[in-house]
Amino acid sequence: GGLTAVPMAESWRGLRKRLQKPVAKGQWPGLAACVFVSKSLRLVEEIGYADLEAKSPMTRKTLMRIYSMTKCIVAAAVMQLLEAGHLDLDDELAKHLPNFQNPKVVTEGDDGMPNFSRLTPSRRPILIRHLLTHTSGISCGLAPTLDGPRQRTARERAWAGIYMPLVNRVDRGEVKDLAQWVLQPALSVNELAQLPLISHPGTHYSYGYSYDILGHLIEVKSGKKLESYLHDHILKPLGMCDTSFQVPCSKRLSVLYRYTKSRLWGSDGRRFRLVRVDPKKGAQSRWAKCLVPSAGGGLSSLEGGLLSTMDDYAKFLLAVTSGGQHGGVRILSEKSAEMMMSDLSSLLGSRVPSSARPYDDAGLGLSGIGELQRRGAPSWGGWFDGVPGVRQWGGAASCAFKFDPNKGQPILVMVMTQALPQDDGTTITTLLKDVREVIHAEK
């Protein structure tokens, strides 16, 4: 069943107007949002549409593309395997996937471009902890459909170009599953395991395909397909019955929109408006049959990660942030839940360079549920407000959450929508700030 909110006090109503801004301004089609304080549901907001043209309302039960928020659920699955003794954080990846033995690293030329004619042996093997912290040396290809009109430098394009043949193969339907994507037949020059690393493991934070490798590792160690393992060990136990990699027959997927004025992306070149991305008018959604289920959120130029609802994903976050259990169901031991919430970046070694942290910032780390603000965290706006202890993550279509321990009165906030380009974090950060102020005023 759904989550039940306590009656909303008058002091909470002011949050709603600010929360509704992206919808009121026409930047988002609609949103569903929730606020938990000390595990108690204090606010649910549902406004606007899941389908503007059909006037279908967006609700807490609307099915949405969560993209990179898939990673958090996969991190929990990895914690389960660690708990069961199937993996260790210090295991070499090659122990479980031998194709990753003796990786090579691309050198950088004087012009900042990758020099593929000069590969150097990796200083150290890829460890499981490197995959969990995006420091494996494996990055990802560009997804122009998600980026939209964003301009990339020649240098960015060159480094991401290492992976573009893989993206193109998934788009063309040439890859049937995660195992084939990670470990193509040896004749294929596009085998991920045979591609050079872009940095030495443990030295640089490179957001990318590390979690997709973890997804395949889950398959290898459990003997199940990724979607089956997640269903059996996390989704079904928690009652997340609407969460899967493709649209269930009984559910209707929300429309994905892009806020753009570009003619290239379907607007008129003069004014910003919301343009349908998926499904196109009269066509079937690309998620009707997921090409390759992605543990990281997407392997093609558009789709691949989990579909979920606000109600479903809230159950997962409540379990992880409450010591591994929710609703009488335990998915992680207290120790594993604590590890998942911890700064995994700090466990990379005795002296962790800032380059191995998100945004090359010593004030940030990475937990199993996303970025973690440490002491000295940035407060430049957008995603970051400088408050130590806050964990946060989001997906490409502007779904996002934040968890703040808040000195023993924990706050969990979530905002779900389907709009490109991804929100810069301002919406979720403002919501958390407003909630802090309201509960402080209630004391």
HELIX and SHEET records of a PDB file:
HELIX    1   1 GLU A   10  TRP A   12  5                                   3    
HELIX    2   2 ARG A   13  LEU A   19  1                                   7    
HELIX    3   3 LYS A   21  ALA A   24  1                                   4    
HELIX    4   4 TYR A   67  MET A   69  5                                   3    
HELIX    5   5 THR A   70  GLU A   83  1                                  14    
HELIX    6   6 LEU A   93  HIS A   96  1                                   4    
HELIX    7   7 PRO A   98  PHE A  100  5                                   3    
HELIX    8   8 ILE A  128  LEU A  132  1                                   5    
HELIX    9   9 PRO A  144  ASP A  147  1                                   4    
HELIX   10  10 ALA A  154  ALA A  160  1                                   7    
HELIX   11  11 MET A  164  ASP A  171  1                                   8    
HELIX   12  12 LEU A  178  VAL A  182  1                                   5    
HELIX   13  13 LEU A  192  GLN A  194  5                                   3    
HELIX   14  14 SER A  210  SER A  222  1                                  13    
HELIX   15  15 LEU A  226  LEU A  230  1                                   5    
HELIX   16  16 HIS A  231  LEU A  235  3                                   5    
HELIX   17  17 LYS A  236  LEU A  238  1                                   3    
HELIX   18  18 ARG A  263  TRP A  265  5                                   3    
HELIX   19  19 MET A  310  THR A  321  1                                  12    
HELIX   20  20 GLU A  334  MET A  341  1                                   8    
HELIX   21  21 LEU A  344  LEU A  348  5                                   5    
HELIX   22  22 SER A  354  ALA A  356  5                                   3    
HELIX   23  23 PRO A  358  ASP A  360  5                                   3    
HELIX   24  24 ASN A  406  GLY A  408  5                                   3    
HELIX   25  25 THR A  426  GLU A  442  1                                  17    
SHEET    1   A 8 SER A  56  PRO A  57  0                                        
SHEET    2   A 8 SER A  40  ASP A  51 -1                                        
SHEET    3   A 8 GLY A  30  VAL A  37 -1                                        
SHEET    4   A 8 ILE A 411  MET A 416 -1                                        
SHEET    5   A 8 ALA A 400  ASP A 404 -1                                        
SHEET    6   A 8 ARG A 391  GLY A 394 -1                                        
SHEET    7   A 8 GLY A 370  GLN A 373 -1                                        
SHEET    8   A 8 LEU A 364  SER A 367 -1                                        
SHEET    1   B 2 MET A  64  ARG A  65  0                                        
SHEET    2   B 2 LEU A 307  SER A 308 -1                                        
SHEET    1   C 2 LYS A 104  GLU A 108  0                                        
SHEET    2   C 2 PRO A 114  PRO A 121 -1                                        
SHEET    1   D 3 ARG A 273  ASP A 278  0                                        
SHEET    2   D 3 LEU A 256  THR A 260 -1                                        
SHEET    3   D 3 ALA A 419  LEU A 420  1                                        
SHEET    1   E 2 GLN A 325  HIS A 326  0                                        
SHEET    2   E 2 VAL A 329  ARG A 330 -1                                        
END                                                                             
